[in-house]
Amino acid sequence: MPLVTKMTVWDRSNNRLIAHNVHVASHFFQRLRGLIGTGGLGEGEGLCIPQCQGVHTFGMKYPLDIIYLNRLGEVVSLVSGLLPNRLGPVNFNSSCVLELASGFILAKNVSKGAQLLLID
């Protein structure tokens, strides 16, 4: 099943749009596959995995930045440049994970405690 649901990510802390083409992995097989087999992420692209507390990059060909959000959209943890074939940390306070291009966190100045809004 293709990733068809898209959303934008708004940083309420800085009142600005930070990503405009984020797919949602809402079904089991979408979550299982994630970004495996893709060639990379462009500017403003990413993957949102709801009800997620940790990710991996096994089978990936490029690194990712990972943002962990709690139920209120608050950034509870950040991982910059998670290399391919690695296991990311598990964060039990997370209810959603955003997978974005490596360098995204630094380029968009996302920090722990920031309030992100996910808009359909």
HELIX and SHEET records of a PDB file:
HELIX    1   1 PHE A   28  ARG A   33  1                                   6    
HELIX    2   2 PHE A  104  LYS A  108  1                                   5    
SHEET    1   A 7 VAL A  75  LEU A  82  0                                        
SHEET    2   A 7 LEU A  64  LEU A  69 -1                                        
SHEET    3   A 7 CYS A  96  ALA A 101 -1                                        
SHEET    4   A 7 GLU A  45  PRO A  50 -1                                        
SHEET    5   A 7 ARG A  16  VAL A  24  1                                        
SHEET    6   A 7 LYS A   6  ASP A  11 -1                                        
SHEET    7   A 7 LEU A 116  ILE A 119 -1                                        
END                                                                             
